[in-house]
């Protein structure tokens, strides 16, 4: 059974940092492109970042570029999202998703491309 589990969310003050983790079980994560999405209350789920397998493209939404960094540790079968300089508008439930295709495509932010999804982890940025 294939499963993705997010962790690392919580409450943080503006300007603070969090590192989210996406751990996979039942499949080898290094063969998949992995994306992070987020969904704020009353809003559509939006793409945050995508990381390909080795030497492939990495993508960021304009709203997080320069503040967030996506990375992967294939030995741990885990993908991370380091979030720095957090803003109130970053408040959302964050989800990771896996695509069987090993590279992030030009339409990486399209939800329908991803076969596997985690249950999400809440990130709240507030003073």
Contact map, one row per residue, 1 for C-alpha under 8 A:
1110000000000000000000001100000000000000000000000000000000000000000000000000000000000000000000000000000000000000000000000000000
1111000000000000000000011110000000000000000000000000000000000000000000000000000000000000000000000000000000000000000100000000000
1111100000000000000000011100000000000000000000000000000000000000000000000000000000000000000000000000000000000000000111000000000
0111110000000000000001111000000000000000000000000000000000000000000000000000000000000000000000011000000000000000000111100000000
0011111000000000000011110000000000000000000000000000000000000000000000000000000000000000000000010000000000000000000001110000000
0001111100000000000111100000000000000000000000000000000000000000000000000000000000000000000001110000000000000000000001111000000
0000111110000000000111000000000000000000000000000000000000000000000000000000000000000000000000000000000000000000000000011000000
0000011111000000011110000000000000000000000000000000000000000000000000000000000000000000000000000000000000000000000000001000000
0000001111100000011100000000000000000000000000000000000000000000000000000000000000000000000000000000000000000000000000001111000
0000000111110000000000000000000000000000000000000000000000000000000000000000000000000000000000000000000000000000000000001111000
0000000011111000000000000000000000000000000000000000000000000000000000000000000000000000000000000000000000000000000000000011110
0000000001111101110000000000000000000000000000000000000000000000000000000000000000000000000000000000000000000000000000000011111
0000000000111111000000000000000000000000000000000000000000000000000000000000000000000100000000000000000000000000000000000000111
0000000000011111000000000000000000000000000000000000000000000000000000000000000000001111000000000000000000000000000000000000111
0000000000001111100000000000000000000000000000000000000000000000000000000000000000011110000000000000000000000000000000000000000
0000000000011111110000000000000000000000000000000000000000000000000000000000000000011100000000000000000000000000000000000000000
0000000000010011111000000000000000000000000000000000000000000000000000000000000001111100000000000000000000000000000000000000000
0000000110010001111100000000000000000000000000000000000000000000000000000000000001110000000000000000000000000000000000000000000
0000000110000000111110000000000000000000000000000000000000000000000000000000000111100000000000000000000000000000000000000000000
0000011110000000011111000000000000000000000000000000000000000000000000000000000111100000000000000000000000000000000000000000000
0000111100000000001111100000000000000000000000000000000000000000000000000000011110000000000000000000000000000000000000000000000
0001111000000000000111110000000000000000000000000000000000000000000000000000011100000000000000010000000000000000000001000000000
0001110000000000000011111000000000000000000000000000000000000000000000000001111000000000000000000000000000000000000000000000000
0111100000000000000001111111100000000000000000000000000000000000000000000000110000000000000000000000000000000000000000000000000
1111000000000000000000111111000000000000000000000000000000000000000000000000100000000000000000000000000000000000000000000000000
1110000000000000000000011111000000000000000000000000000000000000000000000000000000000000000000000000000000000000000000000000000
0100000000000000000000011111100000000000000000000000000000000000000000000000000000000000000000000000000000000000000000000000000
0000000000000000000000011111111100000000000000000000000000000000000000000000100000000000000000000000000000000000000000000000000
0000000000000000000000010011111100000000000000000000000000000000000000000100110000000000000000000000000000000000000000000000000
0000000000000000000000000001111110000000000000000000100000000000000000000100100000000000000000000000000000000000000000000000000
0000000000000000000000000001111110000000000000000000100000000000000000000000000000000000000000000001110000000000000000000000000
0000000000000000000000000001111111000000000000000001100000000000000000000000000000000000000000000111111000000000000000000000000
0000000000000000000000000000011111100000000000000111100000000000000000000000000000000000000000000111111100000000000000000000000
0000000000000000000000000000000111110000000000000111000000000000000000000000001000000000000000011110000100000000000000000000000
0000000000000000000000000000000011111000000000111110000000000000000000000000000000000000000000011100000000011000000000000000000
0000000000000000000000000000000001111100000000111100000000000000000000000000000010000000000001111000000000000000000000000000000
0000000000000000000000000000000000111110000011111000000000000000000000000000000000000000000001111000000000000000000000000000000
0000000000000000000000000000000000011111000011110000000000000000000000000000000000000000000111100000000000000000000000000000000
0000000000000000000000000000000000001111101111000000000000000000000000000000000000000000000111000000000000000000000000000000000
0000000000000000000000000000000000000111111110000000000000000000000000000000000000000000001110000000000000000000000000000000000
0000000000000000000000000000000000000011111000000000000000000000000000000000000000000000000100000000000000000000000000000000000
0000000000000000000000000000000000000001111100000000000000000000000000000000000000000000000000000000000000000000000000000000000
0000000000000000000000000000000000000011111110000000000000000000000000000000000000000000000000000000000000000000000000000000000
0000000000000000000000000000000000000011011111000000000000000000000000000000000000000000000000000000000000000000000000000000000
0000000000000000000000000000000000001111001111100000000000000000000000000000000000000000000000000000000000000000000000000000000
0000000000000000000000000000000000001110000111110000000000000000000000000000000000000000000000000000000000001000000000000000000
0000000000000000000000000000000000111100000011111000000000001000000000000000000000000000000000000000000000011110000000000000000
0000000000000000000000000000000000111100000001111100000000011001000000000000000000000000000000000000000000001000000000000000000
0000000000000000000000000000000000111000000000111110000001111000000001000000000000000000000000000000000000001000000000000000000
0000000000000000000000000000000011110000000000011111000001110000000001000000000000000000000000000000000100010000000000000000000
0000000000000000000000000000000011100000000000001111100111100000000001110000000000000000000000000000001100000000000000000000000
0000000000000000000000000000000111000000000000000111111111000000000000000000000000000000000000000000011100000000000000000000000
0000000000000000000000000000011110000000000000000011111100000000000000000000000000000000000000000000011000000000000000000000000
0000000000000000000000000000000000000000000000000001111100000000000000000000000000000000000000000000000000000000000000000000000
0000000000000000000000000000000000000000000000000001111110000000000000000000000000000000000000000000000000000000000000000000000
0000000000000000000000000000000000000000000000000011111111000000000000000000000000000000000000000000011100000000000000000000000
0000000000000000000000000000000000000000000000000011001111100000000000000000000000000000000000000000001100000000000000000000000
0000000000000000000000000000000000000000000000001111000111110000000000000000000000000000000000000000000100000000000000000000000
0000000000000000000000000000000000000000000000001110000011111000000000000000000000000000000000000000000100010000000000000000000
0000000000000000000000000000000000000000000000011100000001111101100000000000000000000000000000000000000000000000000000000000000
0000000000000000000000000000000000000000000000111000000000111111100000000000000000000000000000000000000000000000000000000000000
0000000000000000000000000000000000000000000000000000000000011111100000000000000000000000000000000000000000000000000000000000000
0000000000000000000000000000000000000000000000000000000000001111100000000000000000000000000000000000000000000000000000000000000
0000000000000000000000000000000000000000000000010000000000011111111100000000000000000000000000000000000000000000000000000000000
0000000000000000000000000000000000000000000000000000000000011111111100000000000000000000000000000000000000000000000000000000000
0000000000000000000000000000000000000000000000000000000000000001111110000000000000000000000000000000000000000000000000000000000
0000000000000000000000000000000000000000000000000000000000000001111110000000000000111100000000000000000000000000000000000000000
0000000000000000000000000000000000000000000000000000000000000001111111000000000011110000000000000000000000000000000000000000000
0000000000000000000000000000000000000000000000000000000000000000011111100000000011100000000000000000000000000000000000000000000
0000000000000000000000000000000000000000000000001110000000000000000111110000001111000000000000000000000000000000000000000000000
0000000000000000000000000000000000000000000000000010000000000000000011111000001110000000000000000000000000000000000000000000000
0000000000000000000000000000000000000000000000000010000000000000000001111100111100000000000000000000000000000000000000000000000
0000000000000000000000000000000000000000000000000000000000000000000000111111111000000000000000000000000000000000000000000000000
0000000000000000000000000000110000000000000000000000000000000000000000011111111000000000000000000000000000000000000000000000000
0000000000000000000000000000000000000000000000000000000000000000000000001111110000000000000000000000000000000000000000000000000
0000000000000000000000100000000000000000000000000000000000000000000000001111110000000000000000000000000000000000000000000000000
0000000000000000000000111001110000000000000000000000000000000000000000011111111000000000000000000000000000000000000000000000000
0000000000000000000011110000100000000000000000000000000000000000000000011111111100000000000000000000000000000000000000000000000
0000000000000000000011100000000001000000000000000000000000000000000001111100111110000000000000000000000000000000000000000000000
0000000000000000001111000000000000000000000000000000000000000000000001110000011111000000000000000000000000000000000000000000000
0000000000000000001110000000000000010000000000000000000000000000000111100000001111100000000000000000000000000000000000000000000
0000000000000000111100000000000000000000000000000000000000000000000111000000000111110000000000000000000000000000000000000000000
0000000000000000111100000000000000000000000000000000000000000000001110000000000011111100000000000000000000000000000000000000000
0000000000000011110000000000000000000000000000000000000000000000001100000000000001111100000000000000000000000000000000000000000
0000000000000111100000000000000000000000000000000000000000000000001000000000000000111110000000000000000000000000000000000000000
0000000000001111100000000000000000000000000000000000000000000000001000000000000000111111010000000000000000000000000000000000100
0000000000000110000000000000000000000000000000000000000000000000000000000000000000001111111000000000000000000000000000000000100
0000000000000100000000000000000000000000000000000000000000000000000000000000000000000111111000000000000000000000000000000001110
0000000000000000000000000000000000000000000000000000000000000000000000000000000000000011111000000000000000000000000000000000100
0000000000000000000000000000000000000000000000000000000000000000000000000000000000000111111100000000000000000000000000000011100
0000000000000000000000000000000000000001000000000000000000000000000000000000000000000011111110000000000000000000000000000111100
0000000000000000000000000000000000000111100000000000000000000000000000000000000000000000011111000000000000000000000000000111000
0000000000000000000000000000000000000111000000000000000000000000000000000000000000000000001111100000000000000000000000011110000
0000010000000000000000000000000000011110000000000000000000000000000000000000000000000000000111110000000000000000000000011110000
0000010000000000000000000000000000011100000000000000000000000000000000000000000000000000000011111000000000000000000011111000000
0001110000000000000001000000000001111000000000000000000000000000000000000000000000000000000001111100000000000000000011010000000
0001000000000000000000000000000001111000000000000000000000000000000000000000000000000000000000111110000000000000011111000000000
0000000000000000000000000000000111100000000000000000000000000000000000000000000000000000000000011111000000000000011110000000000
0000000000000000000000000000000111000000000000000000000000000000000000000000000000000000000000001111110000000000111100000000000
0000000000000000000000000000001110000000000000000000000000000000000000000000000000000000000000000111110000000000011000000000000
0000000000000000000000000000001110000000000000000000000000000000000000000000000000000000000000000011111100000000000000000000000
0000000000000000000000000000001110000000000000000001100100000000000000000000000000000000000000000011111100000000000000000000000
0000000000000000000000000000000110000000000000000011100110000000000000000000000000000000000000000000111110000000000000000000000
0000000000000000000000000000000011000000000000000111000111100000000000000000000000000000000000000000111111110000000000000000000
0000000000000000000000000000000000000000000000000000000000000000000000000000000000000000000000000000001111110000000000000000000
0000000000000000000000000000000000000000000000000000000000000000000000000000000000000000000000000000000111110000000000000000000
0000000000000000000000000000000000000000000000000000000000000000000000000000000000000000000000000000000111111100000000000000000
0000000000000000000000000000000000100000000000100100000000100000000000000000000000000000000000000000000111111110100000000000000
0000000000000000000000000000000000100000000001111000000000000000000000000000000000000000000000000000000000111110000000000000000
0000000000000000000000000000000000000000000000100000000000000000000000000000000000000000000000000000000000111111100000000000000
0000000000000000000000000000000000000000000000100000000000000000000000000000000000000000000000000000000000011111110000000000000
0000000000000000000000000000000000000000000000000000000000000000000000000000000000000000000000000000000000000111111000000000000
0000000000000000000000000000000000000000000000000000000000000000000000000000000000000000000000000010000000010111111000000000000
0000000000000000000000000000000000000000000000000000000000000000000000000000000000000000000000001111000000000011111110000000000
0000000000000000000000000000000000000000000000000000000000000000000000000000000000000000000000001111000000000001111110000000000
0111000000000000000000000000000000000000000000000000000000000000000000000000000000000000000000001110000000000000011111000000000
0011000000000000000000000000000000000000000000000000000000000000000000000000000000000000000000111100000000000000011111100000000
0011110000000000000001000000000000000000000000000000000000000000000000000000000000000000000000111000000000000000000111110000000
0001110000000000000000000000000000000000000000000000000000000000000000000000000000000000000000100000000000000000000011111000000
0000111000000000000000000000000000000000000000000000000000000000000000000000000000000000000011110000000000000000000001111100000
0000011111000000000000000000000000000000000000000000000000000000000000000000000000000000000011100000000000000000000000111110000
0000000011000000000000000000000000000000000000000000000000000000000000000000000000000000001111000000000000000000000000011111000
0000000011110000000000000000000000000000000000000000000000000000000000000000000000000000011111000000000000000000000000001111100
0000000011110000000000000000000000000000000000000000000000000000000000000000000000000001011100000000000000000000000000000111110
0000000000111100000000000000000000000000000000000000000000000000000000000000000000000111111000000000000000000000000000000011111
0000000000111100000000000000000000000000000000000000000000000000000000000000000000000001000000000000000000000000000000000001111
0000000000011100000000000000000000000000000000000000000000000000000000000000000000000000000000000000000000000000000000000000111
